[in-house]
Every structure is written in C-alpha cells, then in structure tokens.
C-alpha cells in the first residue's frame, strides 16, 4: 500500500490508495479458516444465573 501520510486531501489520498490496491499482486487463497488465531471465549458457567 502506498504511504499516504503526507497527503492532506482526503479524496486525493483515496485515489492514491485505490490505485495502489489495483496495482498490488492478488492475495492467495486462505490456508485456514478466517479468525483461527483469534482468542477463543470460554463458555460461562452453566446452572444458576450469575445475576438475579
């Protein structure tokens, strides 16, 4: 991605970024499912409600 920190105009920045995305090589297919490295949530305790 092009470095657009110096560009002040929002529309100009968008134009530069879009051009950079078009020029970049396509990404390969995923090797694993999306979010496989996300931290997994532990299930809440079963049984009696925590708050009444």
N, C-alpha and C positions, 0 to 999 in steps of 0.2 A: 504494500500500500504506500502511496506517495505521502511524504511528510508535508502536511498542510498547516502546521502550527503558525507559520509566518503569514499565511493568507488571512486577511481580516474579513473580506466579503464572504458571506455565507453561501450565496449562490455560486460564486467562483470556486469556493472550496468543494462544494458538492460536485461541480463539473469535473474538477481535477480527480477527485476520488472515484467517480464513476468511470472515468477514462482509465484509471489505474486498474480498476476491477476488471474491466473488459480486456485489458492487455495481459493480465495475470494468467498463468497456466491453470487449467482446470484441476480441481482437487480430485483425488482418487476416491474410490468407494470406501465406505466405512469398514473398519476391521472388526469392530464390536458394536454393541447397541449404544444408542445415544445415552449419555449420563451414566455410563457404567462406573465411572470414577467418583461419582457423587457419593457423599457420606449418606449411608442408609439410616433411616429413622427407626429407633426402637419402638415397638408397639407399647401403648400404655397398658398399665396393669389391668387385668381383667377382674371382674367381680364388682365389689361395692364402688359406687360413684365417688370420685375424689371430692367433689363439692356438692352440697345439697342446697 
